[in-house]
């Protein structure tokens, strides 16, 4: 925003207009140097970095929830494994690492938050048309800032609501533990190339330890584990 005016004309009172500077500002420079203008521009874009950090944090939480949900579904239905280069009945990985019902809304909201930040914080440069000195500041739009905070808290509330949703646990939660994942990838010896077909997690006929049945992903029929029994 470039204003051909003076500071007195710019700050008579609070302005409740969209994307317009109010009499509040994060930083106001009295210097006319280019460094002062660059500092104001950097300060105006600093919230963009904070929004990006929050977006990646929310994306990490959603990725964890979506991964847990998909792993749990392997105990109730047969599905192909997700790999980078699918073959046979395997499935390809998601383009944005999340199911589209998760990634598309998150991408849209992330873009909206960045746009709202640009409307709430921006560079203001005042040039005196009479040949006086030019000054700059990091302007703040109160209406845009309030809208930004409302959208951000709505996003957090939605993520919390999804996270508190009850999900019937059918398979042990393993998160990203490679040891637990490896233990679930030992199908019976006669189940050749199980990874190429549709698999389901459950109790197999294979006994890794004598006397104890094994739970694994398998393309062959599996049964649901019984409560109180020990499996390997």
Buried (B, 14 or more C-beta within 10 A) or exposed (E): BEBEEBBEEBBEEEBEEEBBBBEEBBBBBEEEEEEBBEBBBEBBBEBBEEBBEBBEEBBEBBBEBBBBEEBBBBBBEBBBBEEEEBEEBBEEEBEBEBEEEBBEBBBEBBEBBBEBBBBBBBBBBBBEEEEEEBBBBBBBBBBBBEBBEEEBEEBEEEBEEEEEEEEEEBBBEBEEEEEEEEBBBBBBEEBEEBBBBBBBBBBBBBEBEEEEBBBBBBBBEBEEBEEEEEBB
